[in-house]
Amino acid sequence: MRGVNKVILIGNATRDAELRHTQTGKAVSSIRLATNRQVKSEEETQFHTVVCWDRLAETTAEYVKKGDPLYVEGRLQYRSF
């Protein structure tokens, strides 16, 4: 059976998108996204790093600014450093 790895996040950008390029010239941008949820009477905020590649990276770097509401759809990947 094949697994499904799909996530939808709706939140606000916590800073402007950052555009970089790999050594081979591919565009890469990263966006920090804050999502909120209500837990009983308290609000819980989680922060996510969203990575975009190629043309989407260039577009997000041009248009995504701090505080902008965002809808992100993609796959979830955990990384450790």
C-alpha positions as CSV (number, residue, x, y, z in Angstrom):
1,M,0.0,0.0,0.0
2,R,1.3,3.4,-0.9
3,G,1.4,6.1,1.7
4,V,0.1,9.7,1.4
5,N,2.3,12.6,2.4
6,K,0.2,15.8,1.9
7,V,-0.1,18.8,4.2
8,I,-2.1,22.0,4.0
9,L,-1.0,25.0,6.2
10,I,-2.8,28.3,6.6
11,G,-1.0,31.0,8.5
12,N,1.1,34.2,8.3
13,A,4.6,34.8,7.1
14,T,6.9,35.7,10.1
15,R,9.5,37.4,7.8
16,D,10.2,38.2,4.2
17,A,11.0,35.2,1.9
18,E,14.7,34.6,1.5
19,L,16.0,33.7,-1.9
20,R,19.3,31.8,-2.4
21,H,20.8,29.8,-5.3
22,T,22.5,26.4,-5.2
23,Q,25.9,25.9,-6.7
24,T,24.3,24.6,-9.8
25,G,22.2,27.8,-10.1
26,K,18.8,26.5,-8.9
27,A,16.7,29.0,-7.0
28,V,15.7,28.1,-3.4
29,S,13.6,30.3,-1.1
30,S,12.6,29.7,2.5
31,I,9.6,31.1,4.3
32,R,8.8,31.0,8.0
33,L,5.1,30.4,8.6
34,A,3.2,30.8,11.9
35,T,0.0,28.8,12.4
36,N,-2.4,29.2,15.3
37,R,-4.8,26.8,17.0
38,Q,-7.1,27.1,19.9
39,V,-6.5,24.6,22.8
40,K,-9.2,24.9,25.4
41,S,-9.0,28.6,26.3
42,E,-5.4,29.2,25.2
43,E,-4.0,29.9,21.7
44,E,-1.0,27.8,20.6
45,T,1.3,29.0,17.9
46,Q,3.6,26.7,15.8
47,F,6.3,27.8,13.4
48,H,7.1,26.0,10.2
49,T,9.9,26.4,7.6
50,V,8.6,26.1,4.0
51,V,11.1,25.6,1.2
52,C,10.3,26.4,-2.4
53,W,12.3,25.6,-5.5
54,D,12.9,27.0,-9.0
55,R,10.3,29.4,-10.4
56,L,8.1,29.1,-7.3
57,A,11.1,30.2,-5.2
58,E,11.6,33.3,-7.3
59,T,7.9,34.2,-7.1
60,T,7.7,33.8,-3.3
61,A,10.9,35.9,-2.9
62,E,9.2,38.7,-5.0
63,Y,5.8,38.7,-3.3
64,V,5.9,37.1,0.2
65,K,6.4,39.8,2.9
66,K,6.3,39.6,6.7
67,G,2.7,39.4,8.0
68,D,1.2,38.2,4.7
69,P,-1.5,35.5,5.0
70,L,-0.4,32.3,3.2
71,Y,-2.0,29.0,2.1
72,V,0.6,26.3,1.5
73,E,0.0,22.9,0.1
74,G,2.8,20.3,-0.2
75,R,4.5,17.4,1.4
76,L,5.9,17.2,4.9
77,Q,9.6,16.4,5.5
78,Y,11.5,16.4,8.8
79,R,15.2,17.3,8.8
80,S,17.7,17.1,11.7
81,F,20.9,19.1,11.9
